[in-house]
Structure formats: structure tokens, C-alpha cells
Amino acid sequence: MVALLPKELLDVRRYRGKLFPRFAGADDYDLAERVIKTFKAARGKKYGMVLKALRLLENAKNFRKVRGFARVLENYCVEKACAFGVDSELDPVEVRMFLFERGFVTSKKERDSVLKYAAKYFNTDVETIERAMYADREEELVVTRVDEITPATLIRLYNLSLLQTTVFSCLRLTFWTSSNHKEVFRAIKRLGLMYELYEDAGRMLVEVTGAASVLKMTRKYGTSMAKIIPYIIKAKNWWIKAEILENDRIYLMEIDDRHRDLFPEKEERIEYDSSLEEEFARKLTALGYEVVREPGVVKAGRFAFIPDFLVRKGKGEVYVEIVGFWTPEYIERKLEKVRLTDIPLVVVAREEFGRAEGVVTFSKRIPYNEVLREIRKRLPKESFEGEVVRIDGIGDLPPDYVKIGGYAIKKSVFERLRAEFQRQDPKTVEEARKILAKYGLGDSVLPSLGYQIVWKGLDRPELRKL
């Protein structure tokens, strides 16, 4: 769970086009401890009392840290162990809906009358109704549990939140890690981030492009950018550079593993729906393709990409990438780099973000016929060696072959087979299969020969003429 801070609590220093987060340190230990004690002392009391007590800790210099510590601590508690109860035996939402349905009131007399009516309806008194009306507002919630947390841990969690909030509105995030690559790249894919990988001075850099210019995606994409941070700083060595947009001005922020002690070793949970990928792998496997999920980083010159699948057929291989958020310009850059190195790649993308040449788009379901057509374009032409060849049923056949069932059969061979069936006129499934076995064929060709198998039970197949 990302504990992003509100924009007004973003505590940074700006100097000559650069931006530096004001991380908390040893000097803030006492302040963090006092915030924790304030929460613990409020157990069983309304959260509004916590807010009032926290204001007493604030001054002109520390108010962002006080509120930031409180926000992180509140998030940490809610996520981990702390629950907020409602000081009312009635459901506040239900009470408000009941009162709302009674219409507007324009005088104290009308208000008192509606409250009395509500008290009668809920079988309680007016005071309980008034208390229940706003019992679920933040300041009215009751602190019921606060987990144990040390000031040092709170400071590290705050620093991580501050760093994540800083990169929330960045236009471009470039980073390098010495390890943890698989987790980082998997997170990039799961979060649907637009990225490019390229080599620089012997290091593989990852460049994540922001979506600040795409208004409807800004918050969702910014949150995804923030979620990638814990994976980066988990590596043994790392470096981050962010180009951050603030009030039409771009600031540069750089930070590396020399600051690792500022942050916690915190795992980020990423929720995602993998049903599309599972369906893709299942369907292509059923059609006779070998499907390898997450085959790793594929080099394309000095650039690289991370495909979702490697699809194999015989000696041929094609990569398939199912992208999340994208722009036509981003996809075109990716495809151009792939074309220059002649790497076979099929890109599948949601059509809600646009259309681009060479991209298979979809709304709810992947158009598998179109995807398979693109895959086959990039596969080597099938060689038809022999009189009978097992095929997947897609693509062109040589002129002297005919597709029957799941096979490509030489026309002359099929004519011999048909003549033999007419001559022997099999009466049972066993007799028909004996003839087919001589040609290396299975039951799927029987309808083309004028026969079908009818099952009278689980173990009683009968042969019938069509």
C-alpha cells in the first residue's frame, strides 16, 4: 500500500533547477516518538482528539513532518493492525440516508421534528440520532488499536513516503540497480508502466516515461511510478534520477544507495489481474504452440525490452507483449527499435489509449485470430516434408496438399485413402482406425471420408456413414 503524502506536505528544497527531499533523520527522533505517544494515548478516544493533540506539537518549521508522521503512522496502523470504531450503535450512512429522504429543513422546529421522527423509526432517542449522523467522519472515529512501532521505523517509513510522493508527478524516471532485476522488471510489467531499457557505460538503465500530459491517467500512473520505488531501493546498489514537473517548471532529483539507511526494507504489494495472460497462454498452448511466460530481457541493439511471452512453433520463435497504459508515440519508438534489429515481436494493447500501426488492439477480449495471424507472419514458413503433416489449422498450404482435420495431406495420398475406404467399406470403428493407421492419420479425417463416430456410452463408439 503506497502511503503517498498530500501535496501540501511535500517537504523539499529547490535550488538551481534541482530538487532535494528533506528527509527525516536523527534530529527528528524525539518528534517521531511524541507523535507515536500521542496516538497511543488516544486509544479508546475520538480521532478528533488526536488531531488536536498533534497540533500542539506543530510549529512553523516542523508542521509538515508532524502531519507527515501522523499520515504515515495512520496508514501503517490501518494497513497493519489499527482499526477505527464508530461511536454509535446505528449505521451512520443509514441514518443520513433516512434523514436525506425526508427533504430539506428550513427552521429549528422542522429539524427537531425530523429528528424525533427518525428516533421513533430507529427505536432510539434524538441524542443518539444526532451522534450517529456524523459518527463515521474522521474526527468522530474512535481509535481502538495502535500497533507497536519505533520512532526509527516511523522515520524510515516517512522517508519512503516522501520519496514516493516526490516522484509522483515526474515526467521521466531513470534508474539502475545492481540486483533484484527480476522483481523490478516484473513490477514494471504488472504496473503497466511505459518503459525503455538501454545500455549506458556498461550498465542497463531503465527509463520510465510519465503520463503528466495525459490528464485522465496522471494520478493512476503517478501512483504506479511511486510503487516501483521500493523495488529499486531493495537492490544492493541503485541510482535514481527523476525529472519532476512543478508549476510548468522541470526540476531534477538524483539519489543513490548512499542514502539506503534512510529507508525501510519494505515490500510493496501489487494487485493485478493476470486473467488475460493466463487465457493467452492456455489458448495458444491448446493450438499446439509452446508458450514461455516472462522469458526475460531481450536485447535489441543497445536497447532492450521485456516481453510477456515467447511463442514457439517448430524452430520458429515470436515474442508477444501485452502492454498496459501506452501512447502511439511510445509504441512506435519501441517497434522501430525492434524492426532495426529484426526481432519478431507482436504487441497487443488496449484500444482505449489509441491505435497504432502494427499493434493488435482490443477492448475486453483479445482477438486471437488477429494475434495468431500476426504471429504466423513472423514465423518461418512451415516445411511440409512427408505425405501427411500434423498442423494447427492456420496458414497457407502448398498447392499439392489438402487440409483434412488436423492434418495436411498430399492430394494423391488422400485420393488413395478415399478409394481404400470405398473398397473396404469399414463397418466398425476398429476397422476404420486400422485403415487410418496405415497412413498415420486419426479420427479427425473421418467426416471428410463420409463417416462419423457416434458414442452410445462412455466406452461404446459406433461408426456411421454420413
Secondary structure by P-SEA (a helix, b strand, c coil): cccccccccccccccccbbbbbcccccaaaaaaaaaaaaaaaccccaaaaaaaaaaacccccaaaaaaaaaaaaaaaaacbbbbbbcccccaaaaaaaaaaacccccaaaaaaaaaaaaaaacccaaaaaaaccccccccccccccccccaaaaaaaaaaaaaaaaaccccbbbbccccaaaaaaaaaaaacccbbbbbcccbbbbbbbbccccccaaaaaaaaaaaacccccccccbbbbbbcccccbbbbbbbcccccccccbbbbbbbbbaaaaaaaaaaaaaabbbbbccccccccccbbbbbcbbbbcccbbbbbbbcccccaaaaaaaaaaaaaaccbbbbbbbccccccccccccccccaaaaaaaaaaaaccccccccccccccccccccccccccccccccaaaaaaaaaaaaaaccccaaaaaaaaaaacccccccccccbbbbbccccbbbbbcc
